[in-house]
Amino acid sequence: MDALHVDYKTSEITDDTAYLLSSEANAQHLQKSIEQEHQGKVTKLNLDDIWKL
């Protein structure tokens, strides 16, 4: 298996969570997704299954 090295540096600018929650519409969508997960309304895939889509 080949490995891919990707540099990832954290900073206030690249904080993914803050970015995702920065708009009200996106925050609401994420909250809805979290609620669906808690209710079991999700489809779980492993990494190998993703490549089959």
C-alpha positions in Angstrom: 0.0 0.0 0.0 1.4 3.4 -1.0 1.1 6.2 1.5 0.4 9.8 0.8 2.0 12.4 3.0 0.0 15.7 3.3 1.3 18.5 5.5 -1.4 19.8 7.8 -0.8 22.9 9.8 -3.3 24.2 12.2 -3.9 27.8 12.8 -6.9 30.1 13.5 -7.3 30.7 9.8 -7.4 27.0 8.9 -9.5 25.8 11.8 -12.0 23.5 10.0 -14.6 23.5 12.8 -14.7 27.3 13.0 -15.0 27.5 9.2 -17.8 25.0 9.0 -19.7 26.8 11.7 -19.1 30.3 10.3 -22.4 30.5 8.4 -25.8 30.0 10.0 -27.0 27.8 7.1 -24.0 25.5 7.3 -24.2 25.3 11.1 -27.9 24.3 10.9 -27.1 21.6 8.3 -24.4 20.2 10.4 -26.7 20.1 13.5 -29.4 18.3 11.4 -26.7 15.7 10.4 -25.7 15.2 14.0 -29.3 14.7 15.0 -29.8 12.1 12.2 -26.7 10.2 13.4 -28.0 10.1 16.9 -31.3 8.7 15.6 -29.5 6.1 13.6 -30.6 7.6 10.3 -27.2 7.2 8.7 -25.4 4.8 6.2 -22.1 3.7 7.6 -19.4 2.9 5.1 -15.8 1.8 5.5 -13.0 3.3 3.5 -13.1 0.4 1.0 -16.8 1.0 0.3 -16.2 4.6 -0.6 -14.1 3.7 -3.6 -16.9 1.5 -4.9 -19.4 4.5 -5.2 
